[in-house]
């Protein structure tokens, strides 16, 4: 990223966590071709999405970033719009114990903020329900089956709603596994309507095929981050870079 910034025609320094100031710093670029705001982690991607939406610049809308980073919403969309379902139910804190019993033990409870709790017995679920109810009783929770198996991660670059897999870890995965994980990745990105930029997923290789465990913006583990950044920026800004044409064209 430092090299890319150094090579840029213009660099702007501002507090990217303050969307109002970010938009003010970029106001002269509103609607200008080959201009976009980039973020490569959850917080940065959301700030970039809000700025791009306000300035009419290319990029994912805030709703897409939220769907990619919110475990509750992401699972609901993945279950509804991909062929890789996971047994899961949405609930509130006071419904946690009953929901866990329906999903079956062991299971996992996730908050919208990304906290994860493994529930192995009914007493553990009841205790967690009381703890969560004392904090935010109406906050959405996701209770899902506990996935078991090896973990595989994949990174992709999206442009115009088309997804190109950039990296897969472990690198020595056999061809059927690599194909299945790539299919899971692209189906998940379609489900959340991800159209522009970098994203990654982690999948558990279960006996029934890969199942989504987690996802987010930016390159995942095992990816060449610098190469991924360069590809994403070149594509959105329509730069004449061979790597972009090979990856996204």
N, C-alpha and C positions, 0 to 999 in steps of 0.2 A: 504494500500500500504506500509506503514512503516513496518508493521509486515512481509509482504512478502519479502521486501528488507532485513530486518534483518535476515530472514531465508535463504537467498540466499547463495550459495557457494561463490559467488564473486559479488561485487557491483562496478560499474564504475561511476564516477562522471564526467560529461562533459556538455557542453552547447548544449542541444538537438535541439535548434533552428538553429544551424550552422551544416548543413548536412555534410560538409567536415570534420569538427572536430569530429563529431559523428562517421563517418565511420573510421577515423583514430584511434579513441579510441578503436574501435571494430575490427580492421583489422585482429587481430590474431584469430578471431572467424569466419572468412569467410567460409561459407559452412559447418560449424560444426553442427552436429545434435543437436537437443534440444536447439537451440539458436535462439532468435528472439528479435526484438526491438518492444516495445509496446508504443502506444500513445492513450490516452483516451479522447481527445477533438480534435477539428478540426485541430488546428495547430500541436499538438503532433502526431496525426494520419498521417498527411502528412509527417512530418519529419521521422517518423518510416517507412513509406512506401518507401521513397527514400533510407533510409539506408538499409532496407531489400533487395530492388531491387539491390542496388550496391554490397551488400555482399552475394547475393544468399542465403538469409535466408527466412524462411516461413513468409508470410504476404500478405496483399492486395497490389497490385501495385498502384502507384500514381494515375493512371487514375481512378481507382475505388473510391479512397478517394475523388478525385475531383468530381466525379459524385454524390457521396453521400452528399457532402457539398455545392455544387454550386446549388442554387435554380433554375436557368434557365435550366441547363442541367438535373437536377434531375426530374423536371416536364416533360420535353420532353421525357425522358426515361420512366417515370411512365405512361404517357399517351399512349406511343407506345407499352409498353410491359406488362401492367397490366390491369385487368378488372375494374379499378377504375378511369375513365377519369374525368378530370376537364377542363372546357372550358378555353382555354389559347392560347396566341399567343406570339411569340418572335418578338422583334422589336428593333430599335435604338431610340435614344432620339427624333429625328425629326419626327419619325413615331408614337410617343406615343399617341397623341390625336386621330388620326384616328384609331389606334389599339384599344384603350379603347372604342371608339364608336361601333366598331364591336363586341367586347366582351360583352359590355353592362354595364351600371352603376347600382349599385355601383360595382367597381372592385378594384383590388389590383395590384400595380406595384412593382416588385421586381428587385433589381440589383443582379449581380453575387456575389457581396460582402455580400449580405444578408440584405441590407436596404429594408424596406417595407414602401410603401406609399398607403394610401387608397384614391381612386378617386371616388368622389360621383357625380361630375358634369363635363361637358366639360370645363368650365373655369379653374377648378382646374387642370385638365389634361394638358391643354395648358400651364399654369404657371409652372407646374413641368417639362414639356418638355423643356421650355426655360432654366430653372435652370440646368437641367442635360446636355443639349447641350453645355452650357458654360463651363462645366467641362470636361467630357469624351464623346464626341458626338457619338463615334462609339462603346462604351461599350454596350454589349447585355443587354436587358431588357426583363422581362417577365411580361405580363399583363394577369391576370387570374380572373375568377369570384370570388367574395367575398363569402366565405363559411360561412354558419351560422348553429349553432347547438352546442350541448355540446362537450367538448374536451376530448379525451381519449389518453393516452400515453401507449406505449408498448416498452419493451426492449427485445433484443434477443442476443444469442451467436451463432456465425457461426463457423463451422469447416468442411473443405472439401466441402464447398458449401451447407451444410445442416444447417438449422436454427432452433434453439430451443428457444421458448419464455420463458423468465425468469421472467418477471413481467408485470403486467397490472394495470393501474390506471385510473379511480377509481377501487378499488379491488372488489367492490360489483356489477360490471357490470354483466348483465344477460348473460346466456350462448350463445345465438345467437349473441349478441353484441361482446362478447369476441372472439368468433370464427371468426366473420367478421373482427375485427381489427387485429387478428393474421394472417389472410389470407392476409390482406393489407400489413402488415409488411413483411411477407415472400416474397410476390410478388414484393414489392419495392426493397428488398435486391437482389432478383434475377435480377431485371431490371438493377441495377447498377453493377452487377457481384461481389457483396460482398461475400467473401469466408471465411474469417478468422476474429475472434475477435468480440468485442461488438459493437452493434449499437442500435439505438432507433428511433422511429417515433412518431409523434403526429398526430392524426386524428380527423377530425371534423365529428360528427355523424349527417349527413344530412338526410332528408327524403328519399333520394335515396341510403342510405347506407354510410359507412365510406369513407371519402375522405382525401387523404394525405395533411397535412398542412406543416409539416416540418420533417426533419430527420437529423441524424448526428451520428458520432462515439461515443462510450462510453455508459454507462447506462443512461437511461432517468430518469425523476422525478418519485419518488415512488419505485425505485429499490434499493435493498441492494447493494450499490456500492462495498463494500469490498468482498462480496460473488461473485459478478459478475466478479471482477478482478481476484479472485482466480480461478474461473472456466475457464476463458479465457486463463490465463497463463498456467494452468495445461494441457489444451487441446493442445495448440500449442507446448508446450515443451514435450508432451506425458508423463506427470507425473502420477504416480499411485494414483490418487485422486478419491475417490468414487463419489464426487460431479460432477466431470467431466464425469465419466462413466454414471451417471444418466442423466445428462443434454445433453450430446452430443453423447452418444453411443446408 
